[in-house]
Amino acid sequence: MTLTRRRLLETAAVTAAGFAALSLAPKLGFLGEALAQAPDPQELLVAGPLGEKAEGKDDAPVTMIEYASTTCGHCAQFALNTFPKIKAEYVDTGKLRFILREFPLDPLSAAGFMIARCAGDDKYFAVVDLLFKEQKQWAYADKPVEGLQNLVRQIGMSQQSFEQCLSNQEILDGVNWVRSRAAEKFGVNSTPTFFINGKIQRGAVSFEDFKKIIDPLVDKKA
C-alpha cells in the first residue's frame, strides 16, 4: 500500500514534506508460512537504521520482539495490561529482553512513532505508552490530528517541533525500513506480531499464554 500525497495531507494537516514521503509499501499479505515461521535468527536480530528501542539485559536468555502500530487496539491492550506483568516477572529480573519495533498500519501510526523518536531515547517508551493510553482520544477521534497535537503538548513539544519532527526524512525512512523489512523477510502482516526467541506469535496473547512460552525458554538456559 503506497499512500498518496493527498491522502497523507488529508490525514495529517501538518508539514507536507514529511508525510507526503511516507510510503507503506510493500502491500501487507501472506508471504509464505515457512518464511514467517522460521526466520533466520541472525537476520531477525538486525537493528534498523534508527537503532533498537529495548528494555532488559542484552544477554537475557529470552528475546521478545514486538512489531506494533500505535493505532492498533490489541497493541494498546498489550502495552497497558500485559507488558507490565512481563516486565515485572521477566524483564526486571534479567530473564527477558524486550524490543519494540515500528510497524505503522497508517499515517497516524507512523506520525506517533516519529514523535516518540523525536522525544529522545529516554522518553521513547513513555511517549509510546502515552499514545496507547490516549489512543481513543486521537487515533479514533473525529479530528485525529488535533488529538495528536494535544497529546504532544503533554510531553512539552511545541507545534513547530511537531511539524519539524514529521518532516524529518531520516526518521521517516528508518520507520519505513523496519516495517518493510518485517513484511518482506519475516512475513509480518498484522499487529501485534511477536517473535520470542525466533518463534512467531500473532495477535492478542494473554500473559498466561506468554508464560507458557517464556518459562520453558528460561528454564532451558538455566
Backbone bond lengths (Angstrom), bond angles and torsions (degrees), N, CA, C in turn:
res aa  C-N    CA-C-N  psi(-1)  N-CA   C-N-CA  omega(-1)  CA-C   N-CA-C  phi
1 M - - - 1.461 - - 1.514 108.69 -
2 T 1.312 118.49 118.15 1.448 122.98 176.27 1.516 108.28 -107.43
3 L 1.310 116.25 122.12 1.448 120.56 -176.45 1.522 110.15 -83.53
4 T 1.334 116.29 134.60 1.451 120.69 -179.01 1.518 110.63 -80.29
5 R 1.315 115.17 159.91 1.464 120.87 176.86 1.526 110.60 -57.93
6 R 1.332 116.72 -42.21 1.462 119.54 -177.73 1.517 111.07 -62.84
7 R 1.336 116.04 -44.87 1.459 118.71 -178.40 1.520 111.15 -65.06
8 L 1.326 116.47 -39.24 1.454 119.57 -179.69 1.516 111.25 -64.43
9 L 1.320 116.42 -41.96 1.454 119.75 -179.17 1.519 111.31 -70.53
10 E 1.315 117.28 -33.02 1.457 119.92 175.69 1.520 110.50 -68.39
11 T 1.332 115.82 -37.41 1.457 120.46 -178.12 1.512 111.59 -73.07
12 A 1.306 116.92 -39.74 1.463 120.52 -176.12 1.515 109.20 -137.17
13 A 1.319 116.38 96.36 1.457 121.20 -175.09 1.520 110.06 -79.04
14 V 1.322 114.42 65.65 1.453 121.22 177.07 1.513 107.08 -129.40
15 T 1.305 117.05 -165.67 1.450 121.79 -175.96 1.510 111.43 -47.83
16 A 1.316 117.31 126.01 1.455 121.12 -174.07 1.520 112.62 -70.35
17 A 1.319 116.98 -33.03 1.467 120.05 -170.34 1.516 112.71 -57.43
18 G 1.336 116.13 -42.50 1.453 118.47 -177.86 1.505 113.17 -73.45
19 F 1.318 117.11 -55.99 1.454 120.49 -175.38 1.518 112.21 -67.06
20 A 1.314 117.48 -34.51 1.458 118.98 -177.16 1.516 111.82 -63.82
21 A 1.329 116.39 -22.99 1.462 119.91 -179.46 1.516 112.72 -88.71
22 L 1.324 116.81 -6.10 1.458 119.90 -174.80 1.515 110.94 -68.63
23 S 1.302 115.69 119.99 1.457 121.56 177.56 1.505 109.14 -119.72
24 L 1.313 116.85 127.90 1.453 120.51 179.02 1.514 110.48 -106.68
25 A 1.303 118.04 26.84 1.465 121.83 174.44 1.514 108.49 -73.87
26 P 1.339 120.77 151.16 1.450 125.76 3.79 1.517 112.36 -82.23
27 K 1.323 115.41 173.52 1.447 119.52 176.24 1.520 109.94 -61.99
28 L 1.330 114.55 144.49 1.451 118.32 176.74 1.511 108.97 -77.38
29 G 1.292 116.40 131.89 1.451 120.21 179.59 1.497 109.78 -168.25
30 F 1.309 116.76 174.75 1.450 121.15 179.65 1.521 108.51 -80.96
31 L 1.312 116.41 118.72 1.458 121.51 -172.35 1.510 113.16 -100.08
32 G 1.306 116.80 8.58 1.460 118.83 -179.12 1.509 110.03 116.98
33 E 1.315 116.40 123.06 1.455 120.59 -175.04 1.520 112.16 -63.90
34 A 1.332 116.86 -35.66 1.463 118.71 -179.26 1.519 110.99 -62.94
35 L 1.345 116.45 -41.83 1.450 120.66 178.89 1.513 110.89 -62.57
36 A 1.341 116.69 -45.50 1.452 120.49 -176.83 1.517 111.79 -69.31
37 Q 1.327 118.03 -33.94 1.453 121.03 -174.15 1.519 112.46 -82.53
38 A 1.320 117.96 -27.74 1.458 119.39 -173.03 1.522 111.66 -135.26
39 P 1.327 117.95 66.10 1.457 119.21 176.75 1.518 110.27 -69.64
40 D 1.310 115.74 152.77 1.452 120.14 175.99 1.529 108.75 -64.34
41 P 1.341 118.57 123.83 1.470 121.04 -176.22 1.522 113.09 -56.24
42 Q 1.321 116.89 -39.88 1.459 119.75 -179.67 1.526 111.29 -69.55
43 E 1.323 116.69 -37.83 1.463 120.24 177.48 1.522 110.66 -64.87
44 L 1.311 116.11 -39.81 1.461 121.17 -178.00 1.526 111.75 -63.40
45 L 1.314 117.27 -30.34 1.462 121.38 -176.38 1.523 113.58 -89.86
46 V 1.326 117.24 0.99 1.463 119.93 178.15 1.526 109.53 -70.63
47 A 1.320 116.03 124.96 1.462 120.55 -179.62 1.521 110.71 -78.12
48 G 1.318 115.93 154.94 1.449 121.23 176.70 1.514 111.51 -76.51
49 P 1.324 117.67 174.14 1.467 121.75 -177.15 1.521 113.92 -64.33
50 L 1.317 118.11 -20.26 1.465 121.19 178.56 1.521 112.40 -91.61
51 G 1.329 117.08 -3.14 1.454 120.61 -177.56 1.518 111.52 87.80
52 E 1.327 115.61 163.33 1.463 120.95 -179.16 1.525 111.35 -83.12
53 K 1.317 115.24 152.85 1.456 122.43 168.53 1.523 105.96 -113.07
54 A 1.312 115.88 106.57 1.461 120.53 -169.89 1.516 111.21 -136.10
55 E 1.317 114.76 155.65 1.455 123.30 172.70 1.521 108.01 -129.57
56 G 1.331 116.41 141.39 1.453 120.26 178.32 1.512 112.76 107.54
57 K 1.312 115.80 170.63 1.462 122.38 -177.77 1.525 111.70 -70.01
58 D 1.316 115.61 140.42 1.464 120.30 178.99 1.523 112.13 -61.92
59 D 1.344 116.49 -31.38 1.467 120.32 -176.86 1.526 112.93 -101.84
60 A 1.324 116.95 22.26 1.469 120.02 177.41 1.525 109.76 -60.91
61 P 1.336 118.18 145.90 1.466 120.74 -177.70 1.521 114.23 -66.44
62 V 1.321 117.01 -20.60 1.464 120.98 -178.80 1.524 109.00 -123.77
63 T 1.311 115.73 135.29 1.463 121.58 174.23 1.522 108.80 -119.12
64 M 1.318 115.65 123.78 1.467 121.71 176.07 1.521 108.28 -111.60
65 I 1.315 115.77 124.05 1.462 121.96 175.71 1.523 108.05 -111.81
66 E 1.320 116.12 126.97 1.464 120.28 175.75 1.522 109.55 -113.05
67 Y 1.323 116.42 128.82 1.458 122.34 168.28 1.522 106.67 -98.09
68 A 1.329 115.95 119.64 1.458 120.67 -171.48 1.521 111.40 -132.86
69 S 1.327 114.41 160.43 1.458 122.75 172.48 1.526 107.37 -123.62
70 T 1.317 117.59 135.53 1.464 119.92 -176.53 1.526 112.60 -70.31
71 T 1.330 117.96 -12.65 1.463 121.03 176.82 1.527 112.31 -100.81
72 C 1.318 117.05 8.73 1.468 122.97 -177.44 1.526 110.24 -90.18
73 G 1.339 116.69 122.87 1.455 121.16 -178.77 1.514 113.84 -63.33
74 H 1.335 117.43 -43.54 1.460 120.46 179.01 1.528 111.20 -65.97
75 C 1.333 116.87 -32.32 1.467 120.07 176.58 1.528 110.12 -65.23
76 A 1.324 116.29 -40.00 1.461 120.28 178.00 1.521 110.84 -64.39
77 Q 1.319 116.91 -42.57 1.464 120.29 178.37 1.523 111.00 -61.32
78 F 1.325 116.96 -41.42 1.458 120.21 177.98 1.526 110.45 -63.20
79 A 1.324 116.56 -48.25 1.462 120.93 -176.16 1.525 112.25 -62.87
80 L 1.311 116.64 -40.07 1.461 120.56 -173.35 1.518 113.78 -89.79
81 N 1.326 118.07 -29.56 1.462 120.51 -173.00 1.525 114.41 -113.43
82 T 1.320 116.99 -38.98 1.465 120.16 -174.12 1.521 112.74 -94.39
83 F 1.326 116.76 -45.20 1.461 118.39 -175.44 1.526 113.73 -61.40
84 P 1.342 120.49 -37.80 1.468 118.28 177.77 1.530 112.99 -55.70
85 K 1.324 117.48 -34.36 1.465 120.78 177.57 1.527 110.52 -71.42
86 I 1.331 115.81 -41.40 1.467 119.84 177.30 1.525 110.28 -63.15
87 K 1.315 116.44 -41.52 1.461 120.73 -179.68 1.524 110.87 -62.17
88 A 1.331 116.03 -45.69 1.464 119.52 -177.59 1.519 112.01 -65.96
89 E 1.319 117.26 -41.12 1.463 120.47 -173.80 1.523 113.53 -86.47
90 Y 1.324 117.07 -30.64 1.465 118.71 -172.31 1.531 114.23 -121.52
91 V 1.321 117.79 -45.46 1.467 119.89 -176.68 1.522 110.90 -69.43
92 D 1.327 116.19 -51.33 1.464 120.48 -176.45 1.521 113.11 -68.78
93 T 1.315 117.24 -16.98 1.467 121.33 179.52 1.529 112.28 -99.28
94 G 1.326 116.65 6.37 1.455 120.57 175.82 1.512 115.27 80.89
95 K 1.323 117.74 11.58 1.462 120.86 -176.28 1.527 113.54 -92.41
96 L 1.326 116.84 -18.92 1.466 119.71 -173.75 1.520 110.69 -144.72
97 R 1.314 115.48 137.65 1.458 122.31 171.42 1.517 107.87 -106.40
98 F 1.326 115.92 127.08 1.463 121.59 -178.13 1.516 109.66 -107.62
99 I 1.323 116.22 128.72 1.462 122.73 178.22 1.525 108.66 -120.56
100 L 1.324 116.22 125.66 1.464 121.23 176.25 1.520 108.71 -102.50
101 R 1.323 116.13 126.58 1.462 121.10 178.42 1.523 110.73 -121.74
102 E 1.318 114.67 143.35 1.458 121.31 -175.73 1.528 111.43 -77.60
103 F 1.325 114.97 129.34 1.462 121.20 174.09 1.532 107.58 -139.83
104 P 1.338 117.24 69.05 1.464 120.28 -176.00 1.521 111.87 -64.86
105 L 1.318 115.39 135.30 1.462 121.42 178.92 1.524 112.44 -95.60
106 D 1.331 116.83 -6.51 1.456 121.46 -176.33 1.525 108.61 -162.64
107 P 1.334 117.93 169.41 1.469 120.52 -178.56 1.523 113.59 -60.47
108 L 1.329 118.07 -37.21 1.459 119.86 179.95 1.519 111.51 -62.48
109 S 1.319 116.35 -41.91 1.460 119.57 178.55 1.521 110.74 -63.77
110 A 1.326 116.32 -42.16 1.463 119.74 177.21 1.523 110.49 -60.19
111 A 1.328 116.46 -41.73 1.464 120.26 178.12 1.521 110.78 -61.23
112 G 1.328 116.37 -42.06 1.457 119.93 179.04 1.515 112.30 -59.56
113 F 1.321 116.61 -46.03 1.465 120.12 179.52 1.526 111.36 -65.92
114 M 1.329 117.11 -38.65 1.459 120.11 178.81 1.519 110.73 -62.63
115 I 1.328 116.72 -40.56 1.460 120.61 178.05 1.527 110.65 -63.60
116 A 1.330 116.38 -41.81 1.465 119.84 178.23 1.526 110.77 -61.88
117 R 1.323 116.96 -39.97 1.465 120.67 177.35 1.524 110.75 -64.95
118 C 1.322 117.08 -42.43 1.460 120.90 -178.77 1.525 112.33 -67.68
119 A 1.314 117.15 -25.09 1.466 120.75 -178.28 1.519 112.35 -67.80
120 G 1.325 117.16 -20.42 1.457 120.50 179.00 1.509 112.34 110.13
121 D 1.336 115.34 156.23 1.463 120.76 -175.55 1.520 112.69 -57.68
122 D 1.331 116.70 -39.33 1.461 119.74 -175.25 1.524 112.81 -76.38
123 K 1.332 117.27 -11.65 1.466 120.54 -178.40 1.527 113.09 -112.60
124 Y 1.318 117.11 -2.57 1.463 120.02 -172.03 1.523 112.15 -55.96
125 F 1.317 117.38 -55.40 1.460 119.72 -175.88 1.527 111.56 -67.05
126 A 1.324 117.11 -34.09 1.461 119.98 178.08 1.525 110.73 -64.36
127 V 1.328 116.75 -40.07 1.466 120.29 179.30 1.521 110.75 -69.45
128 V 1.325 117.27 -42.73 1.466 120.02 177.96 1.524 110.23 -61.44
129 D 1.324 116.94 -42.65 1.468 119.94 177.37 1.525 111.00 -60.90
130 L 1.332 116.94 -39.98 1.463 120.57 178.28 1.527 110.69 -64.92
131 L 1.326 116.96 -40.60 1.464 120.47 177.03 1.523 111.09 -59.80
132 F 1.325 116.53 -40.66 1.464 119.92 178.44 1.531 110.99 -71.53
133 K 1.321 116.73 -41.77 1.468 120.64 -178.52 1.524 111.42 -62.69
134 E 1.334 115.89 -39.51 1.467 121.17 -177.43 1.527 112.06 -99.68
135 Q 1.308 117.21 18.93 1.465 121.56 -172.30 1.527 113.18 -53.54
136 K 1.313 117.38 -43.05 1.465 120.60 -177.94 1.523 111.68 -66.45
137 Q 1.327 116.86 -25.74 1.458 120.72 -177.04 1.528 112.68 -82.45
138 W 1.331 117.08 -13.22 1.469 117.44 177.92 1.528 112.28 -129.31
139 A 1.321 118.13 -49.31 1.466 120.01 -174.52 1.524 112.39 -67.74
140 Y 1.327 116.79 -32.94 1.459 120.77 -176.45 1.524 112.38 -112.60
141 A 1.321 116.44 14.12 1.460 120.78 -179.43 1.528 110.68 -81.13
142 D 1.333 116.00 160.90 1.462 120.40 176.86 1.528 111.21 -63.75
143 K 1.339 115.44 -32.87 1.459 120.87 178.03 1.528 108.08 -123.31
144 P 1.324 116.60 78.80 1.467 120.11 -172.53 1.518 114.33 -62.48
145 V 1.326 117.49 -33.64 1.462 119.06 -178.91 1.520 110.58 -66.44
146 E 1.330 116.62 -40.59 1.461 119.67 176.39 1.523 110.47 -62.33
147 G 1.319 115.99 -39.98 1.458 119.68 177.35 1.514 111.68 -62.33
148 L 1.327 116.63 -40.81 1.462 121.03 179.04 1.525 110.64 -67.72
149 Q 1.314 117.18 -38.67 1.461 120.54 177.81 1.526 110.89 -65.27
150 N 1.321 117.34 -39.04 1.463 120.31 176.24 1.519 111.01 -63.31
151 L 1.316 115.60 -37.12 1.458 120.19 -179.19 1.524 111.17 -67.61
152 V 1.328 117.24 -43.18 1.470 118.57 -177.66 1.521 111.31 -66.72
153 R 1.322 116.82 -26.46 1.463 118.53 175.91 1.523 110.99 -65.50
154 Q 1.328 116.42 -28.41 1.468 120.00 177.84 1.521 112.01 -65.74
155 I 1.328 117.21 -26.02 1.459 119.97 -179.89 1.530 111.32 -99.45
156 G 1.334 116.00 10.71 1.455 120.21 175.40 1.511 115.22 80.93
157 M 1.318 117.92 20.33 1.464 121.33 -179.91 1.526 109.61 -95.47
158 S 1.312 116.55 127.57 1.457 121.28 -179.91 1.523 110.89 -76.75
159 Q 1.331 115.83 166.27 1.458 120.07 176.96 1.526 110.69 -60.89
160 Q 1.327 116.39 -39.57 1.460 119.84 179.08 1.527 111.15 -63.22
161 S 1.327 116.19 -44.11 1.466 119.84 179.05 1.524 110.79 -65.51
162 F 1.326 116.35 -36.97 1.462 122.54 177.47 1.528 110.37 -58.29
163 E 1.331 115.85 -49.27 1.459 120.48 -178.47 1.526 111.57 -69.26
164 Q 1.326 116.69 -38.46 1.464 119.86 177.61 1.522 111.01 -63.90
165 C 1.322 115.96 -38.66 1.460 120.64 179.56 1.521 110.54 -61.63
166 L 1.325 116.44 -46.29 1.456 120.42 -177.27 1.525 112.67 -74.87
167 S 1.336 116.51 -5.69 1.463 121.28 174.68 1.526 111.69 -100.93
168 N 1.326 116.48 2.51 1.463 120.58 -176.04 1.526 109.64 -79.05
169 Q 1.311 116.09 104.16 1.462 120.97 -174.91 1.523 111.97 -65.62
170 E 1.323 116.82 -34.45 1.467 120.00 -179.31 1.528 111.13 -62.89
171 I 1.328 116.52 -43.97 1.461 120.04 178.99 1.521 110.34 -67.69
172 L 1.320 116.12 -43.19 1.463 120.73 179.07 1.523 111.28 -58.87
173 D 1.325 116.14 -46.16 1.462 120.15 179.67 1.524 111.30 -64.43
174 G 1.328 116.56 -37.32 1.459 119.97 179.85 1.513 112.55 -65.77
175 V 1.326 116.70 -42.45 1.462 120.99 177.62 1.526 110.17 -63.53
176 N 1.327 116.50 -44.20 1.468 120.49 178.79 1.523 111.96 -62.97
177 W 1.330 116.93 -37.64 1.470 121.66 -179.18 1.519 110.09 -61.44
178 V 1.320 116.65 -46.96 1.466 120.86 -179.09 1.518 110.34 -62.71
179 R 1.313 116.54 -44.34 1.460 120.76 -177.99 1.527 111.71 -65.66
180 S 1.326 116.27 -47.25 1.462 120.18 -178.40 1.523 111.41 -64.02
181 R 1.320 116.99 -41.39 1.462 120.60 -179.18 1.528 111.12 -65.11
182 A 1.333 115.88 -39.50 1.464 119.42 178.99 1.522 111.03 -62.81
183 A 1.325 116.44 -41.17 1.462 120.17 -179.88 1.524 111.52 -69.39
184 E 1.319 116.46 -43.91 1.462 120.77 -173.45 1.528 112.99 -76.39
185 K 1.329 116.51 -41.55 1.464 119.88 -173.20 1.524 113.76 -94.91
186 F 1.334 117.13 -32.21 1.461 119.82 -171.03 1.522 114.27 -116.00
187 G 1.335 117.16 0.80 1.455 120.35 176.54 1.510 115.05 72.34
188 V 1.326 117.48 21.92 1.465 119.80 177.87 1.522 108.42 -73.01
189 N 1.336 116.36 125.57 1.465 119.97 -179.70 1.523 112.83 -137.34
190 S 1.325 116.82 8.61 1.458 120.88 179.39 1.522 108.01 -159.83
191 T 1.324 114.87 167.57 1.466 119.42 177.84 1.523 110.10 -129.61
192 P 1.331 116.40 149.32 1.457 125.70 -7.02 1.527 111.47 -77.67
193 T 1.312 116.12 147.68 1.457 122.53 170.34 1.522 107.55 -122.70
194 F 1.329 115.93 129.74 1.462 121.70 -177.57 1.525 110.22 -114.79
195 F 1.320 115.21 145.77 1.458 121.98 167.62 1.524 107.05 -121.97
196 I 1.325 116.47 119.22 1.461 121.39 -179.56 1.516 107.58 -114.05
197 N 1.324 115.53 107.54 1.470 121.31 -170.61 1.527 111.01 48.29
198 G 1.326 114.85 40.52 1.458 121.51 174.90 1.512 115.72 92.15
199 K 1.329 117.97 -13.78 1.464 120.78 -178.68 1.521 109.88 -89.79
200 I 1.329 115.78 131.40 1.455 120.59 -174.00 1.525 112.26 -85.16
201 Q 1.333 115.03 141.24 1.459 123.66 172.45 1.523 106.90 -136.65
202 R 1.321 116.30 126.68 1.462 120.16 -177.44 1.528 111.49 -109.04
203 G 1.320 115.13 147.07 1.453 121.11 169.72 1.514 114.61 78.99
204 A 1.329 114.50 -162.76 1.463 121.24 -178.10 1.521 109.96 -71.35
205 V 1.323 116.15 123.46 1.462 122.63 178.69 1.520 107.45 -127.84
206 S 1.311 117.53 131.00 1.457 120.96 -178.83 1.521 110.64 -75.15
207 F 1.318 116.32 161.75 1.461 120.63 176.72 1.522 110.64 -60.49
208 E 1.320 116.05 -39.92 1.462 120.12 179.90 1.529 111.31 -61.78
209 D 1.323 116.72 -39.91 1.464 119.69 178.53 1.527 111.48 -71.21
210 F 1.329 116.58 -35.11 1.464 118.77 173.83 1.525 110.86 -61.99
211 K 1.323 116.85 -40.55 1.466 121.04 179.54 1.526 111.08 -58.63
212 K 1.317 115.98 -39.81 1.466 119.92 -179.36 1.529 111.59 -63.97
213 I 1.315 116.03 -27.21 1.467 120.68 178.43 1.525 110.95 -86.08
214 I 1.323 116.23 -43.43 1.466 120.97 -172.24 1.525 113.05 -75.86
215 D 1.330 117.38 -43.78 1.470 120.32 -174.02 1.531 113.23 -56.09
216 P 1.332 119.65 -46.49 1.471 118.79 178.47 1.531 112.85 -62.36
217 L 1.325 117.23 -31.92 1.462 120.38 178.85 1.524 111.02 -70.84
218 V 1.324 115.91 -37.29 1.465 120.11 176.44 1.523 110.05 -66.96
219 D 1.329 116.33 -44.97 1.471 120.97 -179.69 1.524 111.27 -63.27
220 K 1.317 115.97 -35.74 1.466 120.61 -178.62 1.520 111.39 -64.56
221 K 1.325 116.05 -32.85 1.463 120.84 -178.37 1.526 112.45 -87.90
222 A 1.334 116.46 -11.24 1.473 119.97 -176.10 1.523 111.45 -68.16
